[in-house]
Amino acid sequence: MKTGTRLVTLGREAPAGNSGEQYVNPPVQRGSTVLHADVADMRERVARAARGDDGGPVTYGLHGTPTHRAFLDAMTALEGGERTWALPSGLSACTSAIMAFVGQGDHILVPDSAYGPTRSFCIGTLARFGVATTFYDPRAGAEIAALLRPTTRLILIESPGSHTFEVQDIPQISAIARAHGAISVADNTWATPLYCRPIELGADVSVHAATKYIGGHADLLLGTVTCNAATAPAMRTFIRSTGLAASPDDCWVALRGLRTLHARLERHRATAERLIEWLLQQPEVARVLYPPLASDPGHTLWQRDFSGASGLFGVELQAAIPVAAVNTLVDSMRLFGRGYSWGGFESLLIPSRAERSLRAARLPDGLIRISAGMEDPADLINDLQQGFDRLRRTISEEQA
Ligand SMILES: Cc1ncc(COP(=O)(O)O)c(C=O)c1O
């Protein structure tokens, strides 16, 4: 079946609630305590859980309700993995997918373009627990092997990278990790499981901020971690021992989001392309960072490993434009919101600010990030037009 058809029916196999009816979208079921028929039933359910059989009847709400199962089964099927867990945010999914696999004295490799708070977690919290991080150039392929240490346990991938949109060679990096006895974890938020399946490309773990496109309505904070068969047991132990869990309500919102994900993504990309076409005609634009563009340095890898694109991209303004003028452009937007997220129905435009450890990868001052939303593209272009007019006035006033 094609993706759009699968998105309509996925997750319906999860056990129904007490009433037993089959709803088009499984209704939310909240609950902590599960009542058992007798001691034998209690023991049987606990024994099944101890064997790792979490697909069976629930023992306690923390380990998942039928609502969790419906969403998590759908994610596992879309990602082509063994099992998925839901966490309270995308960031907690990223940090859990690292913590589950490392311990004191270990070393990990992290792309320099990784999501900022993931970077901060590695530099701060992980270091405090005795795990060392080396940042690597996200454009690196085989060169990554030279950075491996005997203690390297994990390689993080985020493709394309935050703010600078470098496409990474997921198959090659995953193969290097595996040959070394390390695991590879990919943040797949930009592509969603519809357009990239890192586990099928060789990665062990795929992570999402479901907060973005999967939720799609700027009203959800949720993360997911999908593991292959080899990594699922360690992830399960980590989740069980830390008590990390998302609410059934949030999983239900995310499952509802999945139903329309394909249609929304097509619209996000179509709008992004209209905006990019207009932006590339403006003399103030030096380049657009978007892997589907033939001119993008990651285009060939994107063509090989991705089957589509979402609507988040970067715009680099000419280096000569003063920062104050760039800020004026951002401030003058009326339809584009100024907000730290993306993937929702609302268009956003922000100045890109991100740390980098490798000197060559420093961000230019005039880099902005656009999340193309659901508004009519003509209205968005009008908004950009008045913003660029304002930018031009500011530049000529400064020059006068
Ligand atoms: C690539 C990426 N991963 C993870 C996250 C974290 O998601 P959340 O905001 O749900 O914690 C973000 C948030 O912007 C992100 O851009």
The ligand as a Tripos MOL2 file, in Angstrom:
@<TRIPOS>MOLECULE
LIG
   16    16     1     0     0
SMALL
NO_CHARGES

@<TRIPOS>ATOM
      1 C1         16.3010   18.7110   14.6480 C.3       1 LIG1
      2 C2         15.6160   18.8600   15.9680 C.ar      1 LIG1
      3 N1         15.6410   17.8190   16.8280 N.ar      1 LIG1
      4 C3         15.0530   17.9090   18.0300 C.ar      1 LIG1
      5 C4         14.3900   19.0460   18.4340 C.ar      1 LIG1
      6 C5         13.7970   19.1120   19.8050 C.3       1 LIG1
      7 O1         12.3920   19.0250   19.7750 O.3       1 LIG1
      8 P1         11.5170   19.5920   20.9790 P.3       1 LIG1
      9 O2         11.3460   21.0580   20.7330 O.co2     1 LIG1
     10 O3         10.2420   18.8160   20.8820 O.co2     1 LIG1
     11 O4         12.2530   19.3050   22.2580 O.co2     1 LIG1
     12 C6         14.3110   20.1450   17.5670 C.ar      1 LIG1
     13 C7         13.6020   21.3800   17.9660 C.2       1 LIG1
     14 O5         13.6550   22.4070   17.3220 O.2       1 LIG1
     15 C8         14.9620   20.0510   16.3090 C.ar      1 LIG1
     16 O6         14.9560   21.0990   15.4560 O.3       1 LIG1
@<TRIPOS>BOND
     1     1     2 1
     2     2     3 ar
     3     2    15 ar
     4     3     4 ar
     5     4     5 ar
     6     5     6 1
     7     5    12 ar
     8     6     7 1
     9     7     8 1
    10     8     9 2
    11     8    10 1
    12     8    11 1
    13    12    13 1
    14    12    15 ar
    15    13    14 2
    16    15    16 1
@<TRIPOS>SUBSTRUCTURE
     1 LIG1         1 GROUP 0 **** ****
